[in-house]
Amino acid sequence: MGTVYLFLAEGFEEIEAISVADVLRRAGIKTKLVSVTGEKTVQGAHAIPVVADTTFEKADFADAAMLVLPGGMPGASGLDAHKGLRSLILEHAKSNKPLAAICAAPLVYGNLGLLKGKKATCYPGFEKFLEGAQIDRSKPVVKDGLFITAEGPAAAMTFGLEIVDFFLGKDKMTELAKGMLVRN
């Protein structure tokens, strides 16, 4: 399996980035945090600085298994504005590789037209950016084909576990959840 790349822009939601990266790494999934700011240290929405593994310019995405976008504002807007990331996402989608986003970040996929006809969810109020998506509020994490979307901070752990399920299956997801005392 390749690498899961999780992208950080100034103002990202810390819980959504760190929880997901932690869950994936606990599962043994190679995960790299990538700054789109040009600097490795990125300030979160709640003034928590996080040191990324690399910057977008220095990363080699040839082994990308999945691209993950945490939400938070203005983090999600920063991701959406990054031309290189937008191109990478379109390439990834064209290659039928999975994409995941939580909170406000599904707006990036929506603005690229990738959610048309797909079930998706997001932070309340951001539905208008999910162009053509079928909004599903029945659960905090929604999977539709190669897309995984989630509502927001409270869903971060479940979102990470759903990514584990996607790559390693229900048994590994359940084992990991049990070990972390996650009750679903």
N, CA, C and O of each residue as an XYZ file, in Angstrom:
736
protein
N       0.840     -1.177      0.000
C       0.000      0.000      0.000
C       0.888      1.244      0.000
O       1.981      1.242      0.568
N       0.413      2.282     -0.631
C       1.147      3.539     -0.699
C       0.976      4.374      0.565
O       0.772      3.850      1.661
N       1.064      5.666      0.381
C       1.021      6.620      1.483
C      -0.265      7.435      1.449
O      -0.754      7.804      0.381
N      -0.803      7.710      2.634
C      -1.923      8.633      2.762
C      -1.316     10.007      3.041
O      -0.521     10.167      3.968
N      -1.693     10.983      2.243
C      -1.204     12.353      2.420
C      -2.325     13.205      2.982
O      -3.421     13.263      2.423
N      -2.034     13.873      4.108
C      -2.996     14.727      4.787
C      -2.454     16.155      4.717
O      -1.328     16.412      5.144
N      -3.243     17.078      4.185
C      -2.769     18.426      3.856
C      -3.160     19.460      4.901
O      -4.278     19.454      5.416
N      -2.216     20.347      5.205
C      -2.423     21.388      6.204
C      -2.257     22.768      5.587
O      -1.254     23.055      4.932
N      -3.252     23.618      5.805
C      -3.181     25.030      5.437
C      -3.393     25.833      6.716
O      -3.982     25.323      7.669
N      -2.927     27.074      6.754
C      -3.127     27.917      7.927
C      -4.603     27.920      8.316
O      -5.476     28.126      7.473
N      -4.875     27.690      9.605
C      -6.246     27.690     10.089
C      -6.952     26.350      9.969
O      -8.182     26.297     10.013
N      -6.189     25.250      9.817
C      -6.806     23.922      9.757
C      -7.356     23.557     11.139
O      -6.902     24.087     12.153
N      -8.320     22.663     11.173
C      -8.895     22.178     12.433
C      -7.965     21.113     12.998
O      -7.817     20.037     12.419
N      -7.345     21.417     14.123
C      -6.325     20.541     14.701
C      -6.841     19.139     15.011
O      -6.172     18.154     14.699
N      -8.016     19.035     15.618
C      -8.574     17.717     15.973
C      -8.712     16.847     14.720
O      -8.410     15.654     14.747
N      -9.166     17.448     13.639
C      -9.427     16.684     12.415
C      -8.144     16.224     11.733
O      -8.138     15.189     11.065
N      -7.077     16.964     11.888
C      -5.802     16.563     11.284
C      -5.055     15.569     12.170
O      -4.670     14.491     11.716
N      -4.856     15.934     13.423
C      -4.033     15.106     14.308
C      -4.718     13.793     14.668
O      -4.067     12.748     14.678
N      -6.014     13.821     14.964
C      -6.722     12.579     15.290
C      -6.653     11.590     14.134
O      -6.387     10.405     14.332
N      -6.893     12.084     12.941
C      -6.888     11.199     11.769
C      -5.490     10.640     11.529
O      -5.336      9.439     11.310
N      -4.472     11.494     11.566
C      -3.093     11.025     11.359
C      -2.723      9.991     12.424
O      -2.095      8.980     12.112
N      -3.102     10.235     13.659
C      -2.811      9.313     14.753
C      -3.469      7.956     14.518
O      -2.816      6.918     14.629
N      -4.761      7.964     14.193
C      -5.488      6.711     13.959
C      -4.850      5.922     12.813
O      -4.648      4.713     12.928
N      -4.536      6.597     11.723
C      -3.950      5.909     10.569
C      -2.589      5.315     10.902
O      -2.287      4.184     10.521
N      -1.772      6.078     11.611
C      -0.447      5.571     11.980
C      -0.551      4.414     12.964
O       0.229      3.466     12.880
N      -1.496      4.474     13.893
C      -1.718      3.345     14.812
C      -2.071      2.081     14.040
O      -1.695      0.978     14.436
N      -2.793      2.246     12.937
C      -3.203      1.107     12.117
C      -2.069      0.587     11.237
O      -2.202     -0.452     10.590
N      -0.946      1.320     11.220
C       0.184      0.913     10.393
C       0.108      1.446      8.973
O       0.833      0.982      8.093
N      -0.763      2.415      8.746
C      -0.887      3.029      7.420
C       0.107      4.182      7.331
O       0.067      5.108      8.141
N       0.983      4.121      6.360
C       1.967      5.182      6.173
C       1.223      6.484      5.869
O       0.477      6.575      4.894
N       1.440      7.486      6.721
C       0.708      8.744      6.620
C       1.680      9.905      6.737
O       2.521      9.935      7.636
N       1.562     10.860      5.824
C       2.426     12.042      5.859
C       1.578     13.304      5.911
O       0.608     13.455      5.167
N       1.966     14.205      6.806
C       1.349     15.522      6.874
C       2.103     16.434      5.916
O       3.332     16.498      5.945
N       1.363     17.135      5.071
C       1.958     17.986      4.046
C       1.457     19.418      4.213
O       0.252     19.667      4.177
N       2.375     20.346      4.394
C       2.024     21.756      4.481
C       1.898     22.345      3.084
O       2.734     22.097      2.215
N       0.843     23.127      2.876
C       0.679     23.829      1.597
C       1.103     25.295      1.723
O       0.879     26.097      0.816
N       1.720     25.633      2.862
C       2.089     27.030      3.129
C       3.498     27.387      2.682
O       3.857     28.565      2.660
N       4.300     26.394      2.327
C       5.701     26.640      1.998
C       6.607     26.481      3.207
O       7.827     26.416      3.065
N       6.022     26.420      4.390
C       6.759     26.219      5.645
C       6.277     24.920      6.290
O       5.112     24.550      6.149
N       7.179     24.227      6.999
C       6.769     22.975      7.632
C       5.857     23.192      8.841
O       4.996     22.356      9.117
N       6.033     24.289      9.558
C       5.180     24.558     10.707
C       3.943     25.322     10.251
O       4.034     26.367      9.608
N       2.783     24.769     10.604
C       1.508     25.356     10.186
C       0.670     25.631     11.439
O       0.541     24.775     12.314
N       0.112     26.825     11.505
C      -0.714     27.229     12.645
C      -2.155     26.758     12.429
O      -2.760     27.041     11.395
N      -2.695     26.037     13.413
C      -4.072     25.577     13.333
C      -5.061     26.673     13.675
O      -4.669     27.774     14.062
N      -6.333     26.377     13.533
C      -7.410     27.330     13.788
C      -7.457     27.790     15.242
O      -7.983     28.861     15.543
N      -6.908     26.979     16.139
C      -6.931     27.308     17.566
C      -5.534     27.598     18.088
O      -5.216     27.331     19.247
N      -4.704     28.153     17.207
C      -3.348     28.623     17.537
C      -2.405     27.526     18.021
O      -1.485     27.784     18.797
N      -2.641     26.309     17.561
C      -1.731     25.208     17.873
C      -0.843     24.980     16.647
O      -1.338     24.576     15.595
N       0.464     25.235     16.773
C       1.339     25.001     15.632
C       1.640     23.505     15.486
O       1.885     22.816     16.476
N       1.618     23.017     14.262
C       1.899     21.615     13.974
C       3.012     21.573     12.925
O       2.984     22.310     11.940
N       3.980     20.706     13.156
C       5.081     20.556     12.209
C       4.733     19.423     11.243
O       4.594     18.267     11.643
N       4.597     19.776      9.978
C       4.293     18.789      8.933
C       5.543     17.966      8.628
O       6.660     18.360      8.963
N       5.337     16.830      7.995
C       6.460     15.985      7.585
C       7.217     16.597      6.418
O       8.424     16.405      6.272
N       6.487     17.339      5.588
C       7.095     17.932      4.398
C       6.214     19.078      3.909
O       5.124     19.312      4.431
N       6.709     19.782      2.902
C       5.904     20.817      2.250
C       5.438     20.279      0.904
O       6.013     19.333      0.364
N       4.404     20.886      0.381
C       3.849     20.452     -0.898
C       4.921     20.439     -1.980
O       5.001     19.499     -2.770
N       5.735     21.472     -2.014
C       6.761     21.616     -3.055
C       7.818     20.526     -2.990
O       8.397     20.170     -4.016
N       8.080     19.992     -1.810
C       9.127     18.978     -1.643
C       8.586     17.544     -1.676
O       9.361     16.589     -1.720
N       7.293     17.398     -1.655
C       6.687     16.060     -1.599
C       6.669     15.400     -2.971
O       6.569     16.061     -4.005
N       6.770     14.080     -2.946
C       6.630     13.273     -4.157
C       5.393     12.410     -3.941
O       5.389     11.520     -3.091
N       4.358     12.676     -4.705
C       3.076     12.018     -4.486
C       2.886     10.763     -5.344
O       1.765     10.275     -5.487
N       3.970     10.244     -5.912
C       3.870      9.079     -6.796
C       3.237      7.872     -6.103
O       2.575      7.062     -6.752
N       3.435      7.749     -4.794
C       2.897      6.601     -4.055
C       1.595      6.924     -3.320
O       1.197      6.186     -2.419
N       0.936      8.008     -3.694
C      -0.274      8.439     -2.984
C      -1.390      7.407     -3.092
O      -1.855      7.085     -4.185
N      -1.809      6.896     -1.934
C      -2.926      5.951     -1.876
C      -4.237      6.689     -1.648
O      -5.284      6.271     -2.142
N      -4.180      7.801     -0.890
C      -5.363      8.598     -0.596
C      -4.911     10.004     -0.240
O      -3.832     10.197      0.320
N      -5.746     10.983     -0.570
C      -5.525     12.365     -0.173
C      -6.604     12.707      0.846
O      -7.785     12.441      0.620
N      -6.198     13.299      1.972
C      -7.125     13.618      3.058
C      -7.046     15.112      3.359
O      -5.960     15.672      3.508
N      -8.216     15.748      3.448
C      -8.298     17.169      3.727
C      -9.020     17.408      5.047
O     -10.206     17.100      5.164
N      -8.311     17.960      6.060
C      -9.000     18.351      7.283
C      -9.704     19.682      7.059
O      -9.325     20.456      6.180
N     -10.722     19.939      7.855
C     -11.458     21.191      7.710
C     -10.876     22.302      8.546
O      -9.661     22.430      8.699
N     -11.773     23.100      9.082
C     -11.362     24.293      9.798
C     -11.331     25.463      8.835
O     -11.128     25.307      7.631
N     -11.538     26.635      9.403
C     -11.480     27.842      8.579
C     -10.499     28.815      9.203
O     -10.518     29.015     10.418
N      -9.656     29.414      8.409
C      -9.697     29.447      6.951
C      -8.934     28.310      6.270
O      -8.646     28.386      5.076
N      -8.604     27.252      7.026
C      -7.830     26.145      6.463
C      -8.402     25.541      5.197
O      -7.683     25.349      4.217
N      -9.704     25.238      5.213
C     -10.326     24.620      4.034
C     -10.250     25.553      2.827
O     -10.027     25.100      1.704
N     -10.434     26.846      3.054
C     -10.324     27.813      1.952
C      -8.897     27.880      1.430
O      -8.671     28.042      0.231
N      -7.934     27.753      2.343
C      -6.530     27.731      1.937
C      -6.199     26.528      1.077
O      -5.436     26.631      0.117
N      -6.774     25.387      1.423
C      -6.575     24.182      0.600
C      -7.206     24.382     -0.773
O      -6.616     24.035     -1.796
N      -8.407     24.944     -0.781
C      -9.130     25.164     -2.031
C      -8.399     26.138     -2.945
O      -8.491     26.026     -4.168
N      -7.685     27.077     -2.378
C      -6.987     28.096     -3.165
C      -5.636     27.626     -3.713
O      -5.051     28.289     -4.569
N      -5.137     26.483     -3.223
C      -3.813     26.001     -3.626
C      -3.904     25.287     -4.984
O      -4.416     24.172     -5.077
N      -3.406     25.940     -6.017
C      -3.511     25.404     -7.389
C      -2.847     24.037     -7.545
O      -3.381     23.158     -8.221
N      -1.692     23.861     -6.923
C      -1.001     22.576     -7.013
C      -1.802     21.449     -6.393
O      -1.878     20.354     -6.949
N      -2.404     21.717     -5.234
C      -3.222     20.703     -4.578
C      -4.457     20.395     -5.410
O      -4.834     19.233     -5.556
N      -5.085     21.419     -5.953
C      -6.275     21.194     -6.795
C      -5.918     20.295     -7.991
O      -6.674     19.384     -8.330
N      -4.783     20.548     -8.618
C      -4.338     19.720     -9.754
C      -4.077     18.285     -9.312
O      -4.457     17.335     -9.997
N      -3.425     18.136     -8.159
C      -3.143     16.804     -7.618
C      -4.440     16.047     -7.355
O      -4.551     14.867     -7.688
N      -5.409     16.715     -6.764
C      -6.706     16.083     -6.477
C      -7.378     15.627     -7.764
O      -7.893     14.510     -7.831
N      -7.380     16.469     -8.776
C      -8.003     16.096    -10.052
C      -7.299     14.901    -10.690
O      -7.954     14.013    -11.234
N      -5.975     14.875    -10.625
C      -5.182     13.742    -11.139
C      -5.546     12.474    -10.380
O      -5.765     11.419    -10.975
N      -5.606     12.592     -9.067
C      -5.903     11.468     -8.189
C      -7.291     10.900     -8.511
O      -7.467      9.688     -8.629
N      -8.263     11.794     -8.650
C      -9.635     11.376     -8.980
C      -9.689     10.711    -10.350
O     -10.369      9.701    -10.529
N      -8.975     11.277    -11.308
C      -8.949     10.725    -12.668
C      -8.366      9.309    -12.674
O      -8.731      8.480    -13.507
N      -7.450      9.044    -11.727
C      -6.825      7.723    -11.608
C      -7.655      6.769    -10.748
O      -7.201      5.674    -10.416
N      -8.882      7.190    -10.384
C      -9.772      6.370     -9.550
C      -9.143      5.980     -8.225
O      -9.205      4.824     -7.807
N      -8.532      6.969     -7.566
C      -7.955      6.762     -6.242
C      -8.832      7.482     -5.226
O      -9.466      8.484     -5.556
N      -8.876      6.979     -3.984
C      -9.782      7.519     -2.981
C      -9.398      8.901     -2.460
O      -8.225      9.270     -2.396
N     -10.441      9.648     -2.090
C     -10.307     10.993     -1.538
C     -11.164     11.087     -0.284
O     -12.251     10.513     -0.218
N     -10.665     11.816      0.711
C     -11.415     11.983      1.949
C     -11.320     13.430      2.413
O     -10.301     14.089      2.208
N     -12.381     13.919      3.037
C     -12.398     15.285      3.568
C     -13.405     15.368      4.696
O     -14.408     14.655      4.708
N     -13.123     16.250      5.647
C     -13.979     16.405      6.821
C     -14.289     17.877      7.059
O     -13.498     18.756      6.716
N     -15.445     18.130      7.649
C     -15.863     19.452      8.107
C     -16.121     20.386      6.924
O     -17.000     20.107      6.108
N     -15.386     21.472      6.816
C     -15.552     22.404      5.702
C     -14.816     21.933      4.453
O     -15.133     22.381      3.351
N     -13.844     21.043      4.602
C     -12.971     20.656      3.489
C     -13.643     19.941      2.319
O     -13.098     20.002      1.217
N     -14.795     19.261      2.475
C     -15.429     18.709      1.278
C     -15.743     19.783      0.231
O     -15.997     19.464     -0.931
N     -15.726     21.055      0.643
C     -15.953     22.135     -0.323
C     -14.919     22.110     -1.440
O     -15.216     22.515     -2.564
N     -13.710     21.640     -1.147
C     -12.662     21.564     -2.177
C     -13.104     20.602     -3.279
O     -13.032     20.937     -4.461
N     -13.560     19.411     -2.896
C     -14.025     18.433     -3.882
C     -15.283     18.922     -4.587
O     -15.453     18.712     -5.788
N     -16.157     19.573     -3.838
C     -17.375     20.139     -4.422
C     -17.069     21.202     -5.449
O     -17.660     21.211     -6.528
N     -16.145     22.105     -5.127
C     -15.779     23.172     -6.062
C     -15.094     22.641     -7.314
O     -15.093     23.297     -8.356
N     -14.517     21.461     -7.208
C     -13.884     20.825     -8.377
C     -14.885     19.974     -9.165
O     -14.532     19.399    -10.195
N     -16.129     19.893     -8.688
C     -17.165     19.125     -9.377
C     -17.065     17.626     -9.169
O     -17.689     16.856     -9.900
N     -16.283     17.197     -8.173
C     -16.049     15.768     -7.973
C     -17.144     15.060     -7.188
O     -17.188     13.830     -7.160
N     -18.031     15.823     -6.549
C     -19.068     15.206     -5.721
C     -20.423     15.091     -6.416
O     -21.399     14.656     -5.807
N     -20.482     15.475     -7.677
C     -21.753     15.391     -8.405
C     -22.282     13.956     -8.387
O     -21.600     13.017     -8.798
N     -23.525     13.816     -7.895
C     -24.155     12.499     -7.849
C     -23.671     11.622     -6.703
O     -24.117     10.480     -6.587
N     -22.788     12.107     -5.864
C     -22.250     11.322     -4.739
C     -22.952     11.712     -3.445
O     -23.358     12.861     -3.265
N     -23.089     10.748     -2.552
C     -23.557     11.055     -1.205
C     -22.368     11.646     -0.451
O     -21.248     11.146     -0.551
N     -22.624     12.716      0.305
C     -21.556     13.367      1.056
C     -22.138     14.125      2.232
O     -23.340     14.382      2.296
N     -21.269     14.474      3.154
C     -21.657     15.319      4.273
C     -20.552     16.324      4.528
O     -19.463     16.227      3.963
N     -20.844     17.293      5.386
C     -19.894     18.358      5.690
C     -20.364     19.088      6.938
O     -21.402     18.752      7.508
N     -19.605     20.078      7.355
C     -20.014     20.915      8.478
C     -21.266     21.689      8.051
O     -21.329     22.189      6.928
N     -22.259     21.791      8.940
C     -23.486     22.519      8.578
C     -23.183     23.935      8.063
O     -22.395     24.676      8.651
N     -23.827     24.278      6.961
C     -23.635     25.585      6.342
C     -22.726     25.540      5.121
O     -22.687     26.492      4.342
N     -21.987     24.433      4.945
C     -21.075     24.313      3.808
C     -21.666     23.473      2.676
O     -21.003     23.230      1.668
N     -22.909     23.032      2.844
C     -23.562     22.210      1.823
C     -23.595     22.911      0.467
O     -23.491     22.261     -0.573
N     -23.738     24.226      0.478
C     -23.846     24.989     -0.772
C     -22.603     24.847     -1.656
O     -22.667     25.112     -2.857
N     -21.476     24.433     -1.075
C     -20.243     24.264     -1.844
C     -20.099     22.849     -2.417
O     -19.207     22.601     -3.228
N     -20.955     21.936     -2.008
C     -20.860     20.547     -2.458
C     -21.713     20.360     -3.708
O     -22.699     19.623     -3.706
N     -21.315     21.033     -4.752
C     -22.081     21.097     -6.002
C     -22.495     19.719     -6.507
O     -21.654     18.868     -6.798
N     -23.807     19.516     -6.604
C     -24.358     18.289     -7.169
C     -24.349     17.098     -6.239
O     -24.787     16.016     -6.631
N     -23.861     17.262     -5.008
C     -23.820     16.143     -4.063
C     -25.196     15.891     -3.467
O     -26.028     16.794     -3.375
N     -25.415     14.658     -3.069
C     -26.609     14.286     -2.320
C     -26.214     14.355     -0.842
O     -25.535     13.460     -0.339
N     -26.633     15.401     -0.156
C     -26.235     15.596      1.234
C     -26.905     14.545      2.114
O     -28.123     14.369      2.076
N     -26.094     13.854      2.902
C     -26.576     12.792      3.783
C     -26.241     13.181      5.221
O     -25.076     13.156      5.618
N     -27.251     13.536      5.994
C     -27.074     13.929      7.395
C     -27.420     12.782      8.348
O     -27.533     12.998      9.555
N     -27.588     11.574      7.825
C     -28.030     10.454      8.660
C     -26.920      9.893      9.547
O     -27.205      9.187     10.515
N     -25.670     10.194      9.233
C     -24.542      9.696     10.037
C     -23.380     10.682      9.918
O     -23.331     11.455      8.961
N     -22.444     10.669     10.869
C     -21.361     11.652     10.864
C     -20.304     11.438      9.778
O     -19.600     12.377      9.406
N     -20.190     10.205      9.267
C     -19.234      9.904      8.203
C     -19.996      9.207      7.082
O     -20.746      8.260      7.318
N     -19.793      9.688      5.865
C     -20.493      9.135      4.703
C     -19.468      8.624      3.697
O     -18.552      9.346      3.302
N     -19.638      7.364      3.286
C     -18.776      6.777      2.255
C     -19.617      6.571      1.003
O     -20.736      6.062      1.065
N     -19.059      6.976     -0.133
C     -19.705      6.725     -1.416
C     -18.609      6.442     -2.428
O     -17.925      7.349     -2.903
N     -18.459      5.180     -2.742
C     -17.410      4.790     -3.677
C     -16.039      5.144     -3.127
O     -15.643      4.676     -2.060
N     -15.321      5.978     -3.869
C     -13.964      6.354     -3.478
C     -13.914      7.632     -2.641
O     -12.834      8.181     -2.419
N     -15.061      8.107     -2.178
C     -15.116      9.328     -1.377
C     -15.563      9.025      0.051
O     -16.517      8.279      0.274
N     -14.860      9.614      1.007
C     -15.250      9.552      2.413
C     -15.322     10.993      2.897
O     -14.343     11.734      2.806
N     -16.478     11.387      3.410
C     -16.644     12.731      3.945
C     -17.197     12.640      5.366
O     -17.845     11.660      5.733
N     -16.930     13.675      6.152
C     -17.397     13.675      7.543
C     -17.825     15.070      7.955
O     -17.417     16.066      7.358
N     -18.666     15.122      9.003
C     -19.286     16.373      9.429
C     -18.349     17.379     10.092
O     -18.364     18.554      9.724
N     -17.549     16.962     11.039
C     -16.746     17.937     11.751
C     -15.945     17.348     12.892
O     -15.758     16.132     12.950
N     -15.460     18.197     13.814
C     -14.541     17.769     14.861
C     -14.975     16.520     15.631
O     -14.153     15.637     15.873
N     -16.229     16.433     16.012
C     -16.684     15.281     16.791
C     -16.595     13.977     16.003
O     -16.551     12.899     16.596
N     -16.568     14.062     14.697
C     -16.510     12.869     13.844
C     -15.078     12.476     13.471
O     -14.881     11.503     12.744
N     -14.090     13.206     13.950
C     -12.704     12.978     13.516
C     -12.222     11.549     13.768
O     -11.615     10.938     12.889
N     -12.486     11.016     14.950
C     -12.032      9.665     15.267
C     -12.728      8.639     14.366
O     -12.080      7.740     13.831
N     -14.027      8.776     14.204
C     -14.782      7.866     13.337
C     -14.326      7.991     11.895
O     -14.219      6.988     11.189
N     -14.059      9.203     11.453
C     -13.548      9.458     10.109
C     -12.231      8.699      9.892
O     -12.061      8.020      8.880
N     -11.312      8.819     10.841
C     -10.044      8.087     10.751
C     -10.261      6.588     10.704
O      -9.620      5.882      9.926
N     -11.168      6.104     11.543
C     -11.460      4.661     11.563
C     -12.083      4.185     10.256
O     -11.809      3.069      9.814
N     -12.907      5.007      9.637
C     -13.500      4.641      8.341
C     -12.431      4.552      7.250
O     -12.537      3.734      6.336
N     -11.413      5.387      7.349
C     -10.292      5.304      6.393
C      -9.531      4.002      6.633
O      -9.114      3.344      5.680
N      -9.349      3.629      7.895
C      -8.713      2.348      8.220
C      -9.532      1.207      7.624
O      -8.976      0.289      7.020
N     -10.851      1.265      7.794
C     -11.735      0.240      7.226
C     -11.561      0.170      5.707
O     -11.506     -0.919      5.135
N     -11.477      1.316      5.067
C     -11.336      1.362      3.612
C     -10.103      0.575      3.158
O     -10.165     -0.186      2.192
N      -8.991      0.764      3.858
C      -7.739      0.115      3.443
C      -7.515     -1.266      4.046
O      -6.994     -2.157      3.375
N      -7.903     -1.454      5.302
C      -7.523     -2.674      6.007
C      -8.703     -3.536      6.447
O      -8.500     -4.641      6.951
N      -9.931     -3.051      6.265
C     -11.102     -3.851      6.563
C     -11.685     -3.637      7.951
O     -11.070     -3.032      8.829
N     -12.897     -4.158      8.114
C     -13.674     -3.984      9.352
C     -12.985     -4.578     10.572
O     -13.028     -3.985     11.650
N     -12.347     -5.744     10.423
C     -11.712     -6.383     11.578
C     -10.625     -5.486     12.161
O     -10.553     -5.311     13.377
N      -9.780     -4.918     11.305
C      -8.712     -4.037     11.786
C      -9.303     -2.768     12.391
O      -8.829     -2.284     13.419
N     -10.338     -2.232     11.748
C     -10.985     -1.034     12.269
C     -11.565     -1.312     13.665
O     -11.388     -0.510     14.582
N     -12.249     -2.438     13.817
C     -12.859     -2.804     15.096
C     -11.805     -3.030     16.168
O     -11.963     -2.582     17.304
N     -10.741     -3.715     15.813
C      -9.638     -3.962     16.748
C      -9.027     -2.644     17.226
O      -8.775     -2.467     18.418
N      -8.797     -1.740     16.310
C      -8.213     -0.441     16.632
C      -9.163      0.374     17.510
O      -8.743      0.964     18.506
N     -10.435      0.405     17.140
C     -11.428      1.150     17.919
C     -11.509      0.613     19.343
O     -11.568      1.381     20.303
N     -11.509     -0.710     19.473
C     -11.570     -1.334     20.797
C     -10.350     -0.949     21.624
O     -10.485     -0.620     22.803
N      -9.180     -0.985     21.036
C      -7.946     -0.638     21.740
C      -7.893      0.824     22.167
O      -7.235      1.164     23.150
N      -8.587      1.689     21.427
C      -8.616      3.117     21.758
C      -9.861      3.478     22.575
O     -10.070      4.648     22.897
N     -10.678      2.493     22.908
C     -11.894      2.670     23.694
C     -12.927      3.551     22.974
O     -13.660      4.309     23.608
N     -12.968      3.438     21.662
C     -13.960      4.163     20.869
C     -15.230      3.336     20.842
O     -15.211      2.164     20.466
N     -16.331      3.950     21.242
C     -17.625      3.271     21.221
C     -18.443      3.826     20.086
O     -18.756      5.017     20.064
N     -18.791      2.984     19.149
C     -19.619      3.434     18.009
C     -21.053      3.015     18.190
O     -21.892      3.302     17.337
